[in-house]
């Protein structure tokens, strides 16, 4: 089980690689739990400033593991299967670190739902995206009907959910599903470069910005603005904010400590 999720530290980044190539990186209960556990573990690692979740050059992930899906034959077993997805995706969204999905190849259904929980998605030019649930009489129940329209808008989300058609990387970029499309061999380098950029900024600022966006998007505008003010006021009392202002005035690079 330990080998289904590989971890590598590269500079400021923790790279988590889905490692079930014979199963097209299908998301078993064990793999989803491992991703969630690792997100919680990395939160306490101060040297890690960003997390990259990736797969192989041909498959990010094709979705839920068939064995898990076949076990879901009634309401309790279906809820149990979806609970693993929920644990994984909430851990990604609630991580204090920026989480980047570095995508090559196919990113489908449950795999796309996990990628949607990430903060940033970078895709290789040959990537394909889709939600295939309607082909088997199901519906995307791990966030696909909620995170997808919040990302690409209602019409594109509905079309993808209704049709089960794949879209290519250029279309994904155009509709906002991914933030960058690069050559397949440049996906990881691009993701690492983004983590390096984030690592130059105050850790608490990055974390609070993530919290503000993720939480505020679920609120009406006025409460969201109040929540933003609350977070900003809290940051004004931190050592990093003082250091950042001093460094700016002294025309030097800030040395942030995350406190």
C-alpha positions as CSV (number, residue, x, y, z in Angstrom):
1,X,0.0,0.0,0.0
2,X,2.9,2.3,0.7
3,X,3.9,2.3,-2.9
4,X,0.6,3.5,-4.3
5,X,1.6,7.1,-3.5
6,X,5.2,8.2,-4.0
7,X,6.7,11.3,-2.3
8,X,9.7,13.3,-3.3
9,X,11.0,16.6,-2.0
10,X,12.3,19.0,-4.6
11,X,13.4,22.3,-3.2
12,X,10.3,23.9,-1.6
13,X,8.0,21.4,-3.2
14,X,6.6,18.1,-2.1
15,X,5.8,16.0,-5.2
16,X,3.1,13.3,-4.6
17,X,2.8,10.9,-7.5
18,X,-0.1,8.6,-8.0
19,X,1.5,5.2,-8.5
20,X,-1.0,2.6,-9.9
21,X,0.1,2.6,-13.5
22,X,-1.4,-0.8,-14.2
23,X,-4.8,0.6,-13.1
24,X,-4.4,3.9,-14.9
25,X,-4.0,5.5,-11.5
26,X,-7.5,4.6,-10.5
27,X,-8.4,6.0,-7.1
28,X,-8.8,3.2,-4.6
29,X,-10.1,3.8,-1.1
30,X,-6.5,3.3,0.1
31,X,-5.0,5.8,-2.4
32,X,-7.6,8.5,-1.5
33,X,-6.9,8.0,2.2
34,X,-3.1,8.1,1.5
35,X,-3.4,11.4,-0.3
36,X,-5.5,12.9,2.5
37,X,-3.2,11.7,5.2
38,X,-0.2,13.1,3.3
39,X,-1.8,16.5,3.0
40,X,-2.3,16.6,6.8
41,X,1.3,15.5,7.4
42,X,2.8,18.0,5.1
43,X,0.9,20.9,6.8
44,X,3.4,20.6,9.7
45,X,6.5,20.7,7.4
46,X,7.7,24.3,7.4
47,X,10.2,23.7,4.6
48,X,7.5,22.6,2.2
49,X,5.9,25.6,0.6
50,X,3.8,23.9,-2.0
51,X,2.5,20.4,-2.9
52,X,2.4,19.0,-6.4
53,X,0.0,16.1,-7.1
54,X,0.7,14.3,-10.3
55,X,0.4,11.0,-12.2
56,X,2.2,9.4,-15.2
57,X,2.8,10.9,-18.6
58,X,-0.3,9.1,-19.9
59,X,-2.7,9.1,-17.0
60,X,-3.2,11.6,-14.2
61,X,-6.1,9.4,-13.1
62,X,-9.1,7.8,-14.8
63,X,-11.3,8.0,-11.7
64,X,-12.6,5.7,-9.1
65,X,-11.1,2.2,-8.7
66,X,-13.4,-0.4,-10.3
67,X,-13.3,-2.7,-7.3
68,X,-14.4,0.1,-5.0
69,X,-17.2,1.1,-7.4
70,X,-18.4,-2.5,-7.7
71,X,-18.6,-2.8,-4.0
72,X,-21.0,0.2,-3.9
73,X,-24.2,-1.7,-4.4
74,X,-26.5,0.1,-1.8
75,X,-26.7,3.4,0.0
76,X,-24.4,2.6,2.9
77,X,-21.6,1.2,0.7
78,X,-21.9,4.1,-1.8
79,X,-21.7,6.7,1.0
80,X,-18.7,4.8,2.4
81,X,-16.9,5.0,-1.0
82,X,-17.7,8.7,-1.4
83,X,-16.5,9.4,2.1
84,X,-12.9,8.5,1.0
85,X,-13.2,11.0,-1.9
86,X,-14.5,13.6,0.5
87,X,-11.7,13.0,3.0
88,X,-9.1,13.4,0.2
89,X,-10.6,16.5,-1.4
90,X,-11.3,18.3,1.8
91,X,-7.7,17.7,2.9
92,X,-6.4,19.2,-0.3
93,X,-8.7,22.2,0.0
94,X,-7.9,22.8,3.7
95,X,-4.1,22.3,3.3
96,X,-2.1,25.3,4.4
97,X,0.0,24.9,1.3
98,X,-0.9,25.7,-2.3
99,X,-1.7,22.4,-4.0
100,X,-1.0,22.1,-7.8
101,X,-2.3,19.3,-10.0
102,X,0.3,18.6,-12.6
103,X,-1.6,16.8,-15.3
104,X,-0.5,14.8,-18.3
105,X,-2.7,12.4,-20.2
106,X,-6.2,11.5,-19.1
107,X,-7.8,13.2,-16.1
108,X,-11.3,11.7,-15.9
109,X,-14.3,11.7,-13.5
110,X,-13.0,11.0,-10.0
111,X,-9.5,12.0,-11.1
112,X,-10.9,15.3,-12.4
113,X,-12.8,15.7,-9.1
114,X,-9.6,15.4,-7.1
115,X,-7.8,17.8,-9.5
116,X,-10.7,20.3,-9.0
117,X,-10.0,20.3,-5.3
118,X,-6.5,21.5,-6.0
119,X,-5.7,25.2,-6.1
120,X,-4.0,25.3,-9.4
121,X,-4.1,23.0,-12.4
122,X,-1.3,22.8,-15.0
123,X,-1.9,20.6,-18.0
124,X,0.3,19.1,-20.7
125,X,-0.9,19.9,-24.2
126,X,-2.0,16.4,-24.9
127,X,-4.1,16.1,-21.8
128,X,-7.8,15.1,-22.0
129,X,-10.5,15.9,-19.4
130,X,-14.0,14.5,-18.9
131,X,-16.7,13.2,-16.6
132,X,-17.9,9.9,-17.8
133,X,-20.5,9.1,-15.1
134,X,-23.5,9.4,-17.4
135,X,-22.1,6.6,-19.5
136,X,-22.7,4.1,-16.6
137,X,-25.9,5.6,-15.2
138,X,-24.2,7.4,-12.3
139,X,-23.4,11.1,-11.5
140,X,-20.2,12.7,-10.4
141,X,-20.6,12.5,-6.7
142,X,-17.2,13.5,-5.4
143,X,-17.6,17.2,-6.1
144,X,-18.0,17.1,-9.9
145,X,-21.5,18.7,-9.9
146,X,-20.4,21.4,-7.5
147,X,-16.7,22.3,-8.0
148,X,-16.9,22.0,-11.8
149,X,-19.5,24.7,-12.3
150,X,-17.8,26.9,-9.8
151,X,-14.7,26.6,-11.9
152,X,-15.9,26.7,-15.5
153,X,-19.5,28.0,-15.2
154,X,-22.8,26.2,-15.4
155,X,-23.1,25.7,-19.1
156,X,-19.7,24.1,-19.7
157,X,-20.1,22.0,-16.5
158,X,-23.6,20.7,-17.6
159,X,-22.4,19.9,-21.1
160,X,-19.5,17.9,-19.7
161,X,-21.7,16.1,-17.2
162,X,-24.5,15.4,-19.7
163,X,-22.4,14.3,-22.6
164,X,-19.4,12.5,-21.0
165,X,-17.4,13.9,-23.9
166,X,-13.7,14.6,-23.4
167,X,-12.3,18.1,-23.9
168,X,-8.7,18.8,-24.9
169,X,-6.1,21.0,-23.0
170,X,-6.7,24.1,-25.1
171,X,-10.4,24.0,-24.4
172,X,-9.7,23.4,-20.7
173,X,-7.5,26.5,-20.7
174,X,-10.1,28.6,-22.6
175,X,-12.9,27.7,-20.1
176,X,-10.8,28.1,-17.0
177,X,-10.5,24.5,-16.0
178,X,-6.7,24.8,-16.0
179,X,-4.4,27.9,-15.6
180,X,-1.6,26.9,-18.0
181,X,-1.0,24.5,-20.9
182,X,2.6,23.6,-21.6
183,X,4.4,20.9,-23.5
184,X,4.0,17.5,-21.7
185,X,7.6,17.4,-20.7
186,X,7.4,20.8,-19.2
187,X,4.5,20.2,-16.8
188,X,6.5,19.3,-13.8
189,X,9.1,22.0,-14.3
190,X,6.3,24.6,-14.7
191,X,4.6,23.4,-11.4
192,X,8.0,23.5,-9.6
193,X,8.5,27.0,-10.8
194,X,5.1,28.1,-9.5
195,X,6.0,26.6,-6.1
196,X,9.3,28.5,-6.1
197,X,7.4,31.7,-6.8
198,X,5.0,31.1,-3.9
199,X,7.9,30.3,-1.7
200,X,9.2,33.8,-2.0
201,X,6.0,35.1,-0.4
202,X,4.9,35.1,3.3
203,X,3.6,31.7,4.1
204,X,0.7,33.0,6.2
205,X,-0.3,35.4,3.5
206,X,-0.5,32.6,1.0
207,X,-2.4,30.4,3.4
208,X,-4.9,33.1,4.3
209,X,-5.4,34.0,0.7
210,X,-6.3,30.4,0.0
211,X,-8.7,30.3,2.9
212,X,-10.3,33.7,1.9
213,X,-10.9,32.5,-1.7
214,X,-12.2,29.0,-0.8
215,X,-14.4,30.2,2.0
216,X,-15.5,33.4,0.4
217,X,-16.7,31.7,-2.8
218,X,-19.3,29.9,-0.7
219,X,-20.7,33.0,0.8
220,X,-22.7,36.1,-0.3
221,X,-20.5,39.0,-1.1
222,X,-21.0,41.2,2.0
223,X,-20.3,38.4,4.5
224,X,-17.3,37.4,2.3
225,X,-15.9,40.9,2.4
226,X,-16.3,40.9,6.2
227,X,-14.5,37.6,6.4
228,X,-11.7,39.0,4.2
229,X,-11.3,42.0,6.5
230,X,-11.2,39.7,9.5
231,X,-8.3,37.7,8.0
232,X,-6.5,40.8,6.9
233,X,-6.7,42.3,10.3
234,X,-5.2,39.1,11.8
235,X,-2.3,39.2,9.4
236,X,-1.5,42.8,10.4
237,X,-0.4,41.6,13.8
238,X,2.1,39.0,12.5
239,X,5.9,39.1,12.5
240,X,5.9,38.4,8.8
241,X,3.8,41.4,8.0
242,X,6.2,43.6,10.1
243,X,9.2,42.0,8.3
244,X,7.6,42.5,4.9
245,X,7.0,46.2,5.5
246,X,10.5,46.7,6.8
247,X,12.0,44.9,3.9
248,X,10.0,46.9,1.4
249,X,11.1,50.2,3.0
250,X,14.7,49.1,3.3
251,X,14.7,47.8,-0.3
252,X,15.8,44.3,0.6
253,X,14.4,40.8,0.3
254,X,12.1,39.8,3.2
255,X,13.0,36.9,5.4
256,X,9.6,35.4,6.3
257,X,9.3,32.9,9.2
258,X,5.7,31.9,8.9
259,X,4.6,33.6,12.1
